[in-house]
Amino acid sequence: MTADPSEYCWSSYRSNGLGIESDLCTPHEEYLKLGTTKADRILAYRELFKVHLAGEVIDQIRASVNKSLALGN
């Protein structure tokens, strides 16, 4: 969709990963557990996006989404 998650207009990445305030985003309980300060949470959230998924995993995600099925066990 985009080269960077912050470029996708419907993503919460700008709020969670860049710290940009938005009336549309409320911090999720799991996000708040990423750190005790806003700066800690932003850094921890960004780390989540540094992992590159293998092509096979991406194909599995796409197949499950296209069929409206859960992925995993």
CHARMM internal coordinates of N, CA and C (Angstrom, degrees):
IC EDIT
DIST 1 N 1 CA 1.4441
DIST 1 CA 1 C 1.5327
ANGL 1 N 1 CA 1 C 111.18
DIST 1 C 2 N 1.3364
ANGL 1 CA 1 C 2 N 115.28
DIHE 1 N 1 CA 1 C 2 N -51.54
DIST 2 N 2 CA 1.4578
ANGL 1 C 2 N 2 CA 120.41
DIHE 1 CA 1 C 2 N 2 CA 176.92
DIST 2 CA 2 C 1.5284
ANGL 2 N 2 CA 2 C 108.57
DIHE 1 C 2 N 2 CA 2 C -141.69
DIST 2 C 3 N 1.3079
ANGL 2 CA 2 C 3 N 115.95
DIHE 2 N 2 CA 2 C 3 N 162.67
DIST 3 N 3 CA 1.4677
ANGL 2 C 3 N 3 CA 120.33
DIHE 2 CA 2 C 3 N 3 CA 178.80
DIST 3 CA 3 C 1.5227
ANGL 3 N 3 CA 3 C 111.08
DIHE 2 C 3 N 3 CA 3 C -76.28
DIST 3 C 4 N 1.3131
ANGL 3 CA 3 C 4 N 117.11
DIHE 3 N 3 CA 3 C 4 N -25.53
DIST 4 N 4 CA 1.4632
ANGL 3 C 4 N 4 CA 121.96
DIHE 3 CA 3 C 4 N 4 CA -177.75
DIST 4 CA 4 C 1.5241
ANGL 4 N 4 CA 4 C 108.88
DIHE 3 C 4 N 4 CA 4 C -135.02
DIST 4 C 5 N 1.3355
ANGL 4 CA 4 C 5 N 118.71
DIHE 4 N 4 CA 4 C 5 N 136.63
DIST 5 N 5 CA 1.4708
ANGL 4 C 5 N 5 CA 119.64
DIHE 4 CA 4 C 5 N 5 CA -177.35
DIST 5 CA 5 C 1.5206
ANGL 5 N 5 CA 5 C 113.80
DIHE 4 C 5 N 5 CA 5 C -60.54
DIST 5 C 6 N 1.3177
ANGL 5 CA 5 C 6 N 117.90
DIHE 5 N 5 CA 5 C 6 N -25.88
DIST 6 N 6 CA 1.4679
ANGL 5 C 6 N 6 CA 119.48
DIHE 5 CA 5 C 6 N 6 CA 179.80
DIST 6 CA 6 C 1.5273
ANGL 6 N 6 CA 6 C 112.32
DIHE 5 C 6 N 6 CA 6 C -71.31
DIST 6 C 7 N 1.3337
ANGL 6 CA 6 C 7 N 117.05
DIHE 6 N 6 CA 6 C 7 N -14.49
DIST 7 N 7 CA 1.4616
ANGL 6 C 7 N 7 CA 121.06
DIHE 6 CA 6 C 7 N 7 CA -179.88
DIST 7 CA 7 C 1.5294
ANGL 7 N 7 CA 7 C 112.79
DIHE 6 C 7 N 7 CA 7 C -83.49
DIST 7 C 8 N 1.3283
ANGL 7 CA 7 C 8 N 116.87
DIHE 7 N 7 CA 7 C 8 N -14.75
DIST 8 N 8 CA 1.4670
ANGL 7 C 8 N 8 CA 119.89
DIHE 7 CA 7 C 8 N 8 CA -178.83
DIST 8 CA 8 C 1.5218
ANGL 8 N 8 CA 8 C 108.73
DIHE 7 C 8 N 8 CA 8 C -84.69
DIST 8 C 9 N 1.3130
ANGL 8 CA 8 C 9 N 116.78
DIHE 8 N 8 CA 8 C 9 N 117.83
DIST 9 N 9 CA 1.4692
ANGL 8 C 9 N 9 CA 120.92
DIHE 8 CA 8 C 9 N 9 CA -170.56
DIST 9 CA 9 C 1.5237
ANGL 9 N 9 CA 9 C 114.05
DIHE 8 C 9 N 9 CA 9 C -65.57
DIST 9 C 10 N 1.3299
ANGL 9 CA 9 C 10 N 119.71
DIHE 9 N 9 CA 9 C 10 N -22.24
DIST 10 N 10 CA 1.4628
ANGL 9 C 10 N 10 CA 121.64
DIHE 9 CA 9 C 10 N 10 CA -178.45
DIST 10 CA 10 C 1.5258
ANGL 10 N 10 CA 10 C 112.64
DIHE 9 C 10 N 10 CA 10 C -98.52
DIST 10 C 11 N 1.3095
ANGL 10 CA 10 C 11 N 116.65
DIHE 10 N 10 CA 10 C 11 N 8.32
DIST 11 N 11 CA 1.4557
ANGL 10 C 11 N 11 CA 121.19
DIHE 10 CA 10 C 11 N 11 CA -179.83
DIST 11 CA 11 C 1.5255
ANGL 11 N 11 CA 11 C 110.66
DIHE 10 C 11 N 11 CA 11 C -88.19
DIST 11 C 12 N 1.3217
ANGL 11 CA 11 C 12 N 116.41
DIHE 11 N 11 CA 11 C 12 N 148.53
DIST 12 N 12 CA 1.4614
ANGL 11 C 12 N 12 CA 121.01
DIHE 11 CA 11 C 12 N 12 CA 174.49
DIST 12 CA 12 C 1.5292
ANGL 12 N 12 CA 12 C 111.07
DIHE 11 C 12 N 12 CA 12 C -87.43
DIST 12 C 13 N 1.3257
ANGL 12 CA 12 C 13 N 116.95
DIHE 12 N 12 CA 12 C 13 N 5.08
DIST 13 N 13 CA 1.4613
ANGL 12 C 13 N 13 CA 120.72
DIHE 12 CA 12 C 13 N 13 CA -177.07
DIST 13 CA 13 C 1.5271
ANGL 13 N 13 CA 13 C 112.08
DIHE 12 C 13 N 13 CA 13 C -57.99
DIST 13 C 14 N 1.3026
ANGL 13 CA 13 C 14 N 117.96
DIHE 13 N 13 CA 13 C 14 N -39.59
DIST 14 N 14 CA 1.4696
ANGL 13 C 14 N 14 CA 119.83
DIHE 13 CA 13 C 14 N 14 CA -179.10
DIST 14 CA 14 C 1.5260
ANGL 14 N 14 CA 14 C 111.32
DIHE 13 C 14 N 14 CA 14 C -60.85
DIST 14 C 15 N 1.3188
ANGL 14 CA 14 C 15 N 116.71
DIHE 14 N 14 CA 14 C 15 N -37.68
DIST 15 N 15 CA 1.4652
ANGL 14 C 15 N 15 CA 119.82
DIHE 14 CA 14 C 15 N 15 CA 176.94
DIST 15 CA 15 C 1.5181
ANGL 15 N 15 CA 15 C 111.34
DIHE 14 C 15 N 15 CA 15 C -74.17
DIST 15 C 16 N 1.3390
ANGL 15 CA 15 C 16 N 116.19
DIHE 15 N 15 CA 15 C 16 N -50.22
DIST 16 N 16 CA 1.4615
ANGL 15 C 16 N 16 CA 120.80
DIHE 15 CA 15 C 16 N 16 CA -173.75
DIST 16 CA 16 C 1.5242
ANGL 16 N 16 CA 16 C 113.52
DIHE 15 C 16 N 16 CA 16 C -79.38
DIST 16 C 17 N 1.3196
ANGL 16 CA 16 C 17 N 118.03
DIHE 16 N 16 CA 16 C 17 N -34.79
DIST 17 N 17 CA 1.4536
ANGL 16 C 17 N 17 CA 121.17
DIHE 16 CA 16 C 17 N 17 CA -175.13
DIST 17 CA 17 C 1.5164
ANGL 17 N 17 CA 17 C 115.35
DIHE 16 C 17 N 17 CA 17 C -99.98
DIST 17 C 18 N 1.3365
ANGL 17 CA 17 C 18 N 116.13
DIHE 17 N 17 CA 17 C 18 N -19.64
DIST 18 N 18 CA 1.4601
ANGL 17 C 18 N 18 CA 119.59
DIHE 17 CA 17 C 18 N 18 CA -179.06
DIST 18 CA 18 C 1.5228
ANGL 18 N 18 CA 18 C 112.62
DIHE 17 C 18 N 18 CA 18 C -117.77
DIST 18 C 19 N 1.3274
ANGL 18 CA 18 C 19 N 116.71
DIHE 18 N 18 CA 18 C 19 N -13.14
DIST 19 N 19 CA 1.4657
ANGL 18 C 19 N 19 CA 120.85
DIHE 18 CA 18 C 19 N 19 CA 178.36
DIST 19 CA 19 C 1.5061
ANGL 19 N 19 CA 19 C 114.58
DIHE 18 C 19 N 19 CA 19 C 79.45
DIST 19 C 20 N 1.3268
ANGL 19 CA 19 C 20 N 117.08
DIHE 19 N 19 CA 19 C 20 N 16.61
DIST 20 N 20 CA 1.4655
ANGL 19 C 20 N 20 CA 120.95
DIHE 19 CA 19 C 20 N 20 CA 179.06
DIST 20 CA 20 C 1.5263
ANGL 20 N 20 CA 20 C 108.71
DIHE 19 C 20 N 20 CA 20 C -78.67
DIST 20 C 21 N 1.3179
ANGL 20 CA 20 C 21 N 116.31
DIHE 20 N 20 CA 20 C 21 N 123.95
DIST 21 N 21 CA 1.4579
ANGL 20 C 21 N 21 CA 121.40
DIHE 20 CA 20 C 21 N 21 CA -178.15
DIST 21 CA 21 C 1.5242
ANGL 21 N 21 CA 21 C 110.92
DIHE 20 C 21 N 21 CA 21 C -67.97
DIST 21 C 22 N 1.3328
ANGL 21 CA 21 C 22 N 115.34
DIHE 21 N 21 CA 21 C 22 N 142.84
DIST 22 N 22 CA 1.4581
ANGL 21 C 22 N 22 CA 121.35
DIHE 21 CA 21 C 22 N 22 CA 178.81
DIST 22 CA 22 C 1.5149
ANGL 22 N 22 CA 22 C 109.30
DIHE 21 C 22 N 22 CA 22 C -148.62
DIST 22 C 23 N 1.3292
ANGL 22 CA 22 C 23 N 116.11
DIHE 22 N 22 CA 22 C 23 N 136.51
DIST 23 N 23 CA 1.4614
ANGL 22 C 23 N 23 CA 120.50
DIHE 22 CA 22 C 23 N 23 CA 175.75
DIST 23 CA 23 C 1.5275
ANGL 23 N 23 CA 23 C 110.90
DIHE 22 C 23 N 23 CA 23 C -72.84
DIST 23 C 24 N 1.3285
ANGL 23 CA 23 C 24 N 117.40
DIHE 23 N 23 CA 23 C 24 N -14.00
DIST 24 N 24 CA 1.4589
ANGL 23 C 24 N 24 CA 121.56
DIHE 23 CA 23 C 24 N 24 CA -177.37
DIST 24 CA 24 C 1.5240
ANGL 24 N 24 CA 24 C 113.21
DIHE 23 C 24 N 24 CA 24 C -87.34
DIST 24 C 25 N 1.3227
ANGL 24 CA 24 C 25 N 117.83
DIHE 24 N 24 CA 24 C 25 N -15.90
DIST 25 N 25 CA 1.4652
ANGL 24 C 25 N 25 CA 121.53
DIHE 24 CA 24 C 25 N 25 CA -175.61
DIST 25 CA 25 C 1.5169
ANGL 25 N 25 CA 25 C 111.32
DIHE 24 C 25 N 25 CA 25 C -114.98
DIST 25 C 26 N 1.3128
ANGL 25 CA 25 C 26 N 115.15
DIHE 25 N 25 CA 25 C 26 N 128.59
DIST 26 N 26 CA 1.4524
ANGL 25 C 26 N 26 CA 122.59
DIHE 25 CA 25 C 26 N 26 CA 173.15
DIST 26 CA 26 C 1.5167
ANGL 26 N 26 CA 26 C 107.09
DIHE 25 C 26 N 26 CA 26 C -112.51
DIST 26 C 27 N 1.3256
ANGL 26 CA 26 C 27 N 118.37
DIHE 26 N 26 CA 26 C 27 N 127.62
DIST 27 N 27 CA 1.4664
ANGL 26 C 27 N 27 CA 119.69
DIHE 26 CA 26 C 27 N 27 CA -178.32
DIST 27 CA 27 C 1.5305
ANGL 27 N 27 CA 27 C 111.88
DIHE 26 C 27 N 27 CA 27 C -57.54
DIST 27 C 28 N 1.3235
ANGL 27 CA 27 C 28 N 115.02
DIHE 27 N 27 CA 27 C 28 N 128.33
DIST 28 N 28 CA 1.4563
ANGL 27 C 28 N 28 CA 122.44
DIHE 27 CA 27 C 28 N 28 CA 179.53
DIST 28 CA 28 C 1.5280
ANGL 28 N 28 CA 28 C 109.63
DIHE 27 C 28 N 28 CA 28 C -76.23
DIST 28 C 29 N 1.3100
ANGL 28 CA 28 C 29 N 116.53
DIHE 28 N 28 CA 28 C 29 N 151.75
DIST 29 N 29 CA 1.4643
ANGL 28 C 29 N 29 CA 122.45
DIHE 28 CA 28 C 29 N 29 CA 179.32
DIST 29 CA 29 C 1.5372
ANGL 29 N 29 CA 29 C 111.48
DIHE 28 C 29 N 29 CA 29 C -53.72
DIST 29 C 30 N 1.3222
ANGL 29 CA 29 C 30 N 117.06
DIHE 29 N 29 CA 29 C 30 N -42.71
DIST 30 N 30 CA 1.4707
ANGL 29 C 30 N 30 CA 120.93
DIHE 29 CA 29 C 30 N 30 CA -179.97
DIST 30 CA 30 C 1.5263
ANGL 30 N 30 CA 30 C 111.36
DIHE 29 C 30 N 30 CA 30 C -67.42
DIST 30 C 31 N 1.3203
ANGL 30 CA 30 C 31 N 116.77
DIHE 30 N 30 CA 30 C 31 N -36.28
DIST 31 N 31 CA 1.4711
ANGL 30 C 31 N 31 CA 120.28
DIHE 30 CA 30 C 31 N 31 CA 176.64
DIST 31 CA 31 C 1.5183
ANGL 31 N 31 CA 31 C 110.08
DIHE 30 C 31 N 31 CA 31 C -63.34
DIST 31 C 32 N 1.3138
ANGL 31 CA 31 C 32 N 116.82
DIHE 31 N 31 CA 31 C 32 N -43.26
DIST 32 N 32 CA 1.4612
ANGL 31 C 32 N 32 CA 120.80
DIHE 31 CA 31 C 32 N 32 CA -178.73
DIST 32 CA 32 C 1.5301
ANGL 32 N 32 CA 32 C 112.18
DIHE 31 C 32 N 32 CA 32 C -63.76
DIST 32 C 33 N 1.3172
ANGL 32 CA 32 C 33 N 117.03
DIHE 32 N 32 CA 32 C 33 N -24.36
DIST 33 N 33 CA 1.4685
ANGL 32 C 33 N 33 CA 121.27
DIHE 32 CA 32 C 33 N 33 CA 178.54
DIST 33 CA 33 C 1.5304
ANGL 33 N 33 CA 33 C 112.67
DIHE 32 C 33 N 33 CA 33 C -77.19
DIST 33 C 34 N 1.3305
ANGL 33 CA 33 C 34 N 118.04
DIHE 33 N 33 CA 33 C 34 N -8.27
DIST 34 N 34 CA 1.4597
ANGL 33 C 34 N 34 CA 121.36
DIHE 33 CA 33 C 34 N 34 CA -177.63
DIST 34 CA 34 C 1.5256
ANGL 34 N 34 CA 34 C 113.25
DIHE 33 C 34 N 34 CA 34 C -71.98
DIST 34 C 35 N 1.3146
ANGL 34 CA 34 C 35 N 118.19
DIHE 34 N 34 CA 34 C 35 N -15.94
DIST 35 N 35 CA 1.4640
ANGL 34 C 35 N 35 CA 120.83
DIHE 34 CA 34 C 35 N 35 CA 179.84
DIST 35 CA 35 C 1.5127
ANGL 35 N 35 CA 35 C 111.60
DIHE 34 C 35 N 35 CA 35 C -179.80
DIST 35 C 36 N 1.3199
ANGL 35 CA 35 C 36 N 114.92
DIHE 35 N 35 CA 35 C 36 N 163.81
DIST 36 N 36 CA 1.4634
ANGL 35 C 36 N 36 CA 119.19
DIHE 35 CA 35 C 36 N 36 CA -178.21
DIST 36 CA 36 C 1.5223
ANGL 36 N 36 CA 36 C 113.02
DIHE 35 C 36 N 36 CA 36 C -85.21
DIST 36 C 37 N 1.3333
ANGL 36 CA 36 C 37 N 116.85
DIHE 36 N 36 CA 36 C 37 N -19.24
DIST 37 N 37 CA 1.4645
ANGL 36 C 37 N 37 CA 120.02
DIHE 36 CA 36 C 37 N 37 CA 177.65
DIST 37 CA 37 C 1.5284
ANGL 37 N 37 CA 37 C 109.20
DIHE 36 C 37 N 37 CA 37 C -120.90
DIST 37 C 38 N 1.3097
ANGL 37 CA 37 C 38 N 115.21
DIHE 37 N 37 CA 37 C 38 N 162.68
DIST 38 N 38 CA 1.4634
ANGL 37 C 38 N 38 CA 120.01
DIHE 37 CA 37 C 38 N 38 CA 178.54
DIST 38 CA 38 C 1.5224
ANGL 38 N 38 CA 38 C 110.53
DIHE 37 C 38 N 38 CA 38 C -59.78
DIST 38 C 39 N 1.3246
ANGL 38 CA 38 C 39 N 116.92
DIHE 38 N 38 CA 38 C 39 N -42.52
DIST 39 N 39 CA 1.4653
ANGL 38 C 39 N 39 CA 120.83
DIHE 38 CA 38 C 39 N 39 CA -179.79
DIST 39 CA 39 C 1.5276
ANGL 39 N 39 CA 39 C 111.29
DIHE 38 C 39 N 39 CA 39 C -62.34
DIST 39 C 40 N 1.3287
ANGL 39 CA 39 C 40 N 117.07
DIHE 39 N 39 CA 39 C 40 N -41.71
DIST 40 N 40 CA 1.4714
ANGL 39 C 40 N 40 CA 121.12
DIHE 39 CA 39 C 40 N 40 CA 178.01
DIST 40 CA 40 C 1.5235
ANGL 40 N 40 CA 40 C 111.08
DIHE 39 C 40 N 40 CA 40 C -62.28
DIST 40 C 41 N 1.3319
ANGL 40 CA 40 C 41 N 115.91
DIHE 40 N 40 CA 40 C 41 N -42.57
DIST 41 N 41 CA 1.4745
ANGL 40 C 41 N 41 CA 120.13
DIHE 40 CA 40 C 41 N 41 CA -178.99
DIST 41 CA 41 C 1.5210
ANGL 41 N 41 CA 41 C 110.85
DIHE 40 C 41 N 41 CA 41 C -66.41
DIST 41 C 42 N 1.3199
ANGL 41 CA 41 C 42 N 117.63
DIHE 41 N 41 CA 41 C 42 N -40.78
DIST 42 N 42 CA 1.4671
ANGL 41 C 42 N 42 CA 121.53
DIHE 41 CA 41 C 42 N 42 CA 179.26
DIST 42 CA 42 C 1.5317
ANGL 42 N 42 CA 42 C 110.11
DIHE 41 C 42 N 42 CA 42 C -61.05
DIST 42 C 43 N 1.3237
ANGL 42 CA 42 C 43 N 117.11
DIHE 42 N 42 CA 42 C 43 N -47.56
DIST 43 N 43 CA 1.4654
ANGL 42 C 43 N 43 CA 120.79
DIHE 42 CA 42 C 43 N 43 CA -179.91
DIST 43 CA 43 C 1.5259
ANGL 43 N 43 CA 43 C 111.54
DIHE 42 C 43 N 43 CA 43 C -63.30
DIST 43 C 44 N 1.3260
ANGL 43 CA 43 C 44 N 116.94
DIHE 43 N 43 CA 43 C 44 N -43.76
DIST 44 N 44 CA 1.4636
ANGL 43 C 44 N 44 CA 120.79
DIHE 43 CA 43 C 44 N 44 CA -179.95
DIST 44 CA 44 C 1.5280
ANGL 44 N 44 CA 44 C 110.61
DIHE 43 C 44 N 44 CA 44 C -64.74
DIST 44 C 45 N 1.3171
ANGL 44 CA 44 C 45 N 116.98
DIHE 44 N 44 CA 44 C 45 N -39.49
DIST 45 N 45 CA 1.4660
ANGL 44 C 45 N 45 CA 121.18
DIHE 44 CA 44 C 45 N 45 CA 179.37
DIST 45 CA 45 C 1.5274
ANGL 45 N 45 CA 45 C 110.71
DIHE 44 C 45 N 45 CA 45 C -64.45
DIST 45 C 46 N 1.3243
ANGL 45 CA 45 C 46 N 116.81
DIHE 45 N 45 CA 45 C 46 N -42.84
DIST 46 N 46 CA 1.4710
ANGL 45 C 46 N 46 CA 120.89
DIHE 45 CA 45 C 46 N 46 CA 178.68
DIST 46 CA 46 C 1.5213
ANGL 46 N 46 CA 46 C 111.36
DIHE 45 C 46 N 46 CA 46 C -61.25
DIST 46 C 47 N 1.3340
ANGL 46 CA 46 C 47 N 116.87
DIHE 46 N 46 CA 46 C 47 N -36.54
DIST 47 N 47 CA 1.4632
ANGL 46 C 47 N 47 CA 121.17
DIHE 46 CA 46 C 47 N 47 CA 179.06
DIST 47 CA 47 C 1.5270
ANGL 47 N 47 CA 47 C 111.25
DIHE 46 C 47 N 47 CA 47 C -59.92
DIST 47 C 48 N 1.3292
ANGL 47 CA 47 C 48 N 116.66
DIHE 47 N 47 CA 47 C 48 N -33.01
DIST 48 N 48 CA 1.4642
ANGL 47 C 48 N 48 CA 120.64
DIHE 47 CA 47 C 48 N 48 CA 179.77
DIST 48 CA 48 C 1.5272
ANGL 48 N 48 CA 48 C 111.94
DIHE 47 C 48 N 48 CA 48 C -61.18
DIST 48 C 49 N 1.3091
ANGL 48 CA 48 C 49 N 117.38
DIHE 48 N 48 CA 48 C 49 N -25.46
DIST 49 N 49 CA 1.4608
ANGL 48 C 49 N 49 CA 122.01
DIHE 48 CA 48 C 49 N 49 CA -175.91
DIST 49 CA 49 C 1.5162
ANGL 49 N 49 CA 49 C 113.65
DIHE 48 C 49 N 49 CA 49 C -95.17
DIST 49 C 50 N 1.3192
ANGL 49 CA 49 C 50 N 117.39
DIHE 49 N 49 CA 49 C 50 N 0.25
DIST 50 N 50 CA 1.4621
ANGL 49 C 50 N 50 CA 120.68
DIHE 49 CA 49 C 50 N 50 CA 179.68
DIST 50 CA 50 C 1.5226
ANGL 50 N 50 CA 50 C 112.58
DIHE 49 C 50 N 50 CA 50 C -83.51
DIST 50 C 51 N 1.3065
ANGL 50 CA 50 C 51 N 117.55
DIHE 50 N 50 CA 50 C 51 N -12.86
DIST 51 N 51 CA 1.4649
ANGL 50 C 51 N 51 CA 122.06
DIHE 50 CA 50 C 51 N 51 CA -179.16
DIST 51 CA 51 C 1.5285
ANGL 51 N 51 CA 51 C 108.80
DIHE 50 C 51 N 51 CA 51 C -81.10
DIST 51 C 52 N 1.3198
ANGL 51 CA 51 C 52 N 116.60
DIHE 51 N 51 CA 51 C 52 N 130.68
DIST 52 N 52 CA 1.4552
ANGL 51 C 52 N 52 CA 121.34
DIHE 51 CA 51 C 52 N 52 CA 177.15
DIST 52 CA 52 C 1.5257
ANGL 52 N 52 CA 52 C 108.78
DIHE 51 C 52 N 52 CA 52 C -98.80
DIST 52 C 53 N 1.3094
ANGL 52 CA 52 C 53 N 115.73
DIHE 52 N 52 CA 52 C 53 N 130.48
DIST 53 N 53 CA 1.4614
ANGL 52 C 53 N 53 CA 121.00
DIHE 52 CA 52 C 53 N 53 CA -179.52
DIST 53 CA 53 C 1.5209
ANGL 53 N 53 CA 53 C 110.42
DIHE 52 C 53 N 53 CA 53 C -86.24
DIST 53 C 54 N 1.3171
ANGL 53 CA 53 C 54 N 115.44
DIHE 53 N 53 CA 53 C 54 N 141.27
DIST 54 N 54 CA 1.4648
ANGL 53 C 54 N 54 CA 121.05
DIHE 53 CA 53 C 54 N 54 CA 176.53
DIST 54 CA 54 C 1.5269
ANGL 54 N 54 CA 54 C 109.34
DIHE 53 C 54 N 54 CA 54 C -65.91
DIST 54 C 55 N 1.3186
ANGL 54 CA 54 C 55 N 115.90
DIHE 54 N 54 CA 54 C 55 N 151.05
DIST 55 N 55 CA 1.4659
ANGL 54 C 55 N 55 CA 120.95
DIHE 54 CA 54 C 55 N 55 CA 179.93
DIST 55 CA 55 C 1.5171
ANGL 55 N 55 CA 55 C 112.80
DIHE 54 C 55 N 55 CA 55 C -55.46
DIST 55 C 56 N 1.3293
ANGL 55 CA 55 C 56 N 117.05
DIHE 55 N 55 CA 55 C 56 N -37.13
DIST 56 N 56 CA 1.4661
ANGL 55 C 56 N 56 CA 121.13
DIHE 55 CA 55 C 56 N 56 CA 179.33
DIST 56 CA 56 C 1.5273
ANGL 56 N 56 CA 56 C 110.86
DIHE 55 C 56 N 56 CA 56 C -63.23
DIST 56 C 57 N 1.3134
ANGL 56 CA 56 C 57 N 117.17
DIHE 56 N 56 CA 56 C 57 N -40.35
DIST 57 N 57 CA 1.4684
ANGL 56 C 57 N 57 CA 121.34
DIHE 56 CA 56 C 57 N 57 CA 179.20
DIST 57 CA 57 C 1.5273
ANGL 57 N 57 CA 57 C 110.17
DIHE 56 C 57 N 57 CA 57 C -66.34
DIST 57 C 58 N 1.3093
ANGL 57 CA 57 C 58 N 116.32
DIHE 57 N 57 CA 57 C 58 N -42.48
DIST 58 N 58 CA 1.4684
ANGL 57 C 58 N 58 CA 120.39
DIHE 57 CA 57 C 58 N 58 CA 178.42
DIST 58 CA 58 C 1.5262
ANGL 58 N 58 CA 58 C 110.22
DIHE 57 C 58 N 58 CA 58 C -61.82
DIST 58 C 59 N 1.3183
ANGL 58 CA 58 C 59 N 116.91
DIHE 58 N 58 CA 58 C 59 N -41.42
DIST 59 N 59 CA 1.4661
ANGL 58 C 59 N 59 CA 120.59
DIHE 58 CA 58 C 59 N 59 CA 177.40
DIST 59 CA 59 C 1.5303
ANGL 59 N 59 CA 59 C 111.15
DIHE 58 C 59 N 59 CA 59 C -61.96
DIST 59 C 60 N 1.3250
ANGL 59 CA 59 C 60 N 117.17
DIHE 59 N 59 CA 59 C 60 N -40.29
DIST 60 N 60 CA 1.4655
ANGL 59 C 60 N 60 CA 121.08
DIHE 59 CA 59 C 60 N 60 CA 178.87
DIST 60 CA 60 C 1.5325
ANGL 60 N 60 CA 60 C 110.67
DIHE 59 C 60 N 60 CA 60 C -65.29
DIST 60 C 61 N 1.3166
ANGL 60 CA 60 C 61 N 116.76
DIHE 60 N 60 CA 60 C 61 N -41.43
DIST 61 N 61 CA 1.4641
ANGL 60 C 61 N 61 CA 120.80
DIHE 60 CA 60 C 61 N 61 CA 177.84
DIST 61 CA 61 C 1.5181
ANGL 61 N 61 CA 61 C 110.35
DIHE 60 C 61 N 61 CA 61 C -62.39
DIST 61 C 62 N 1.3146
ANGL 61 CA 61 C 62 N 116.53
DIHE 61 N 61 CA 61 C 62 N -47.11
DIST 62 N 62 CA 1.4768
ANGL 61 C 62 N 62 CA 120.31
DIHE 61 CA 61 C 62 N 62 CA -179.64
DIST 62 CA 62 C 1.5277
ANGL 62 N 62 CA 62 C 111.26
DIHE 61 C 62 N 62 CA 62 C -61.23
DIST 62 C 63 N 1.3315
ANGL 62 CA 62 C 63 N 116.54
DIHE 62 N 62 CA 62 C 63 N -43.73
DIST 63 N 63 CA 1.4650
ANGL 62 C 63 N 63 CA 120.45
DIHE 62 CA 62 C 63 N 63 CA -179.11
DIST 63 CA 63 C 1.5238
ANGL 63 N 63 CA 63 C 110.61
DIHE 62 C 63 N 63 CA 63 C -62.58
DIST 63 C 64 N 1.3205
ANGL 63 CA 63 C 64 N 117.89
DIHE 63 N 63 CA 63 C 64 N -42.80
DIST 64 N 64 CA 1.4687
ANGL 63 C 64 N 64 CA 119.78
DIHE 63 CA 63 C 64 N 64 CA -178.73
DIST 64 CA 64 C 1.5266
ANGL 64 N 64 CA 64 C 111.39
DIHE 63 C 64 N 64 CA 64 C -69.99
DIST 64 C 65 N 1.3287
ANGL 64 CA 64 C 65 N 116.93
DIHE 64 N 64 CA 64 C 65 N -38.29
DIST 65 N 65 CA 1.4663
ANGL 64 C 65 N 65 CA 120.09
DIHE 64 CA 64 C 65 N 65 CA 178.39
DIST 65 CA 65 C 1.5230
ANGL 65 N 65 CA 65 C 110.28
DIHE 64 C 65 N 65 CA 65 C -65.90
DIST 65 C 66 N 1.3198
ANGL 65 CA 65 C 66 N 117.07
DIHE 65 N 65 CA 65 C 66 N -43.87
DIST 66 N 66 CA 1.4607
ANGL 65 C 66 N 66 CA 120.75
DIHE 65 CA 65 C 66 N 66 CA -179.57
DIST 66 CA 66 C 1.5251
ANGL 66 N 66 CA 66 C 112.88
DIHE 65 C 66 N 66 CA 66 C -63.11
DIST 66 C 67 N 1.3259
ANGL 66 CA 66 C 67 N 116.87
DIHE 66 N 66 CA 66 C 67 N -25.82
DIST 67 N 67 CA 1.4562
ANGL 66 C 67 N 67 CA 121.27
DIHE 66 CA 66 C 67 N 67 CA 178.82
DIST 67 CA 67 C 1.5232
ANGL 67 N 67 CA 67 C 112.57
DIHE 66 C 67 N 67 CA 67 C -101.00
DIST 67 C 68 N 1.3347
ANGL 67 CA 67 C 68 N 116.59
DIHE 67 N 67 CA 67 C 68 N 4.93
DIST 68 N 68 CA 1.4763
ANGL 67 C 68 N 68 CA 123.11
DIHE 67 CA 67 C 68 N 68 CA -177.70
DIST 68 CA 68 C 1.5308
ANGL 68 N 68 CA 68 C 111.02
DIHE 67 C 68 N 68 CA 68 C 55.41
DIST 68 C 69 N 1.3370
ANGL 68 CA 68 C 69 N 115.98
DIHE 68 N 68 CA 68 C 69 N 42.10
DIST 69 N 69 CA 1.4491
ANGL 68 C 69 N 69 CA 121.65
DIHE 68 CA 68 C 69 N 69 CA 179.11
DIST 69 CA 69 C 1.5299
ANGL 69 N 69 CA 69 C 110.75
DIHE 68 C 69 N 69 CA 69 C -112.96
DIST 69 C 70 N 1.3148
ANGL 69 CA 69 C 70 N 115.57
DIHE 69 N 69 CA 69 C 70 N 151.93
DIST 70 N 70 CA 1.4640
ANGL 69 C 70 N 70 CA 120.06
DIHE 69 CA 69 C 70 N 70 CA 173.89
DIST 70 CA 70 C 1.5233
ANGL 70 N 70 CA 70 C 109.10
DIHE 69 C 70 N 70 CA 70 C -72.89
DIST 70 C 71 N 1.3186
ANGL 70 CA 70 C 71 N 115.59
DIHE 70 N 70 CA 70 C 71 N 150.43
DIST 71 N 71 CA 1.4612
ANGL 70 C 71 N 71 CA 121.14
DIHE 70 CA 70 C 71 N 71 CA 177.17
DIST 71 CA 71 C 1.5140
ANGL 71 N 71 CA 71 C 108.26
DIHE 70 C 71 N 71 CA 71 C -112.65
DIST 71 C 72 N 1.3110
ANGL 71 CA 71 C 72 N 116.84
DIHE 71 N 71 CA 71 C 72 N 129.34
DIST 72 N 72 CA 1.4657
ANGL 71 C 72 N 72 CA 120.54
DIHE 71 CA 71 C 72 N 72 CA 178.09
DIST 72 CA 72 C 1.5096
ANGL 72 N 72 CA 72 C 111.08
DIHE 71 C 72 N 72 CA 72 C 124.17
DIST 72 C 73 N 1.3273
ANGL 72 CA 72 C 73 N 113.81
DIHE 72 N 72 CA 72 C 73 N -168.93
DIST 73 N 73 CA 1.4705
ANGL 72 C 73 N 73 CA 117.71
DIHE 72 CA 72 C 73 N 73 CA 179.75
DIST 73 CA 73 C 1.5069
ANGL 73 N 73 CA 73 C 110.68
DIHE 72 C 73 N 73 CA 73 C -124.17
END
COOR INIT
IC SEED 1 N 1 CA 1 C
IC BUILD
